[in-house]
């Protein structure tokens, strides 16, 4: 049943923001004489910006290079599970730092753990991170910083410049031993 809902959501996303799914516009009828009434358009109007660049990076070929996105799969993991992190940063960044309170280690007194993620030339990166058995169940926030790291070769001093930030929610569910015996 989940795949049917997923296919419906994918269809709506492919149709675009200006097209309503399954809803046809209602024609407007005017009571004024035809000679004085302005022409009535029944085409749906789009509320999308007219310029090529929008707030999230635009829809042009260069817009995808500036977009920042983060995906954590599965979205509702259990304690003592692994999650897969898929990240996309602007091409100006060469590294990503991803942190959350759900990534704590056993025996560690730190409540917040950050993991590093190397990026390709296109700004893509992936990594698996384990969620501890001791992570608190409930909602956590996964925060990502896309950074550009430059190192001075003579002094070995690193300069870290933050390019963009992004965060997604993550819900950690209680550990169940029965998940291994289904």
N, C-alpha and C positions, 0 to 999 in steps of 0.2 A: 504494500500500500504506500510505503514511503517513496518508492520509485515513481509512482504515478504523480504524487504531489511534487516531487523534484522535477519531473518532466514539465509539469504545468508552470512551475516557477521559471524554469529555463526558457520556456516558450514566451512568457510574458517579458522576460529580460531581453530576449532577442528581438521582440517586436518594437522595443524602444519606448522612451518615456512619453512621446506624444500620441501614442495609440492606446486607447482604452480596450481592454480585453473583453470582447463579447458585448460591448455596449455601443450601439449606433446612436449618432447624434439625432436629436429630435428636430424636425424642420419647424421653423418659426413661421407663423401665419400672421400677416398684417391685415388690419381692417381698413387701412387708408387706400385711396385710389392708387392704381398701379402707376400712374404718371408721376406722382409726387413721392412715392416710397423709394427709398434707396435699395439697391440690390441686397438681398439677404444671402449670406454664405452659410452653408450647412457643414462646411469642412471643420474638423476639430482644430483648435488653435493650440500652438505649442508654447509652453512657458520657458523653454530652454533659452539660454543666452545666445545672442546672434554672433558674438565674436568667437574666434577659434579657440581661445584659451579661456578656460574656466578656473574656478578656485581649486579644483582637484587635479589640475594638470592639463586639461584640454583633451580634445578628441583627435587632434592631428598626430602625425607620426612622432613629433617631438614631445607631445604631451605625455605619451606613455613612458618616456625616459625620465620624466620628473615626478611620476606618480609614486606614492608610498602605500604599501599594503602589507598586511600580516594575516596569516591564517594559521590556526592551531587545530589540528585534527587528532583525535575526535574532540568535539566541542564540550562533551560532558564525560570526561574520563573519571575513572575510579582511583582511589588511593592505590599506590604501588603499581601504577600503569606507566606506560611510555606514551608520550605525545609527539607528533611530528609537527615541526614548525616550518612553514613556507613563508619566505619573506621576499619582498621586492622593494628596493630602495632606488632613489635617483642615481643616475650613472656617475654623478660627482662623488658619491660615497664609495668607500672601499671596504667598509666593515660595518657590522650591525651589533648592537648590544641589546640583548633581550633579557628582561628581568621580571620576576614575579615572586609572590609569597608562596605560590604552589610548588616551586622548584626547590624547596628547602631540603637539606641533606640530613641524614640520620646523625644525631649527636651534635649537630651544629647549633650554636647559640644564635646564629644570624637568622633573622626572620625573612629576609629578602635576599634572593640569590640572582646574580646576573650571569648569563652565559654569552660567550662571544660567537659570532657567526661571520665567516668569511664570505665575501660576495664575488660573483663572477663579473666579467666586463660589462654585462648587460644589467647588473644590479640584482641578480637573483641569488638566493641562498636557501639551503634547507639543512635541517638538523633534527635529531631525535633527542629529547630530554625526558628524564624520568621524573615522575611525580612520586614523592616519597610516601611511604606508608604512614608517616607521621604528619603529613600535610593536613591542615584543618579542612574538614568538609565545608562546602559552601562556595560562595562567589569570590573569585580572585580576579585581579586585573593583570594582564600580560602587557607590559610596556616595551616598546622598541624604540631605540635611538639609532638613526643612520648617521654614521660619523665618517669623516675623512681624517685619516691618521697620516701625518707626515713626520719623518724622522730626520733630524740633522745628522749627517754622517760623521761629522767631526766631533760634536759634543754628545751625540747619542741622546739628545733631548727630544721627546715626542711632543708633538702638538696635535691635540684632538679638537676638531671643529665639528659641532653638531650641524648636520644638514637638514634633517627632518625628524619628526616624532610621530608615533602611531601607537594606539592601544586597542586591545580587544578584551571582552569579558571571557572568563573561563569558570565553569562550575565544576568543582571536584565533588564526586559522589563518594559515599561510604564504601569501604572495601567489603566485598562479599566473596567468601571462599567458593560459593556455589557457581561463580562465573567460570571456573575451570572445569566444571563437571556438567555443563549443558549438553 
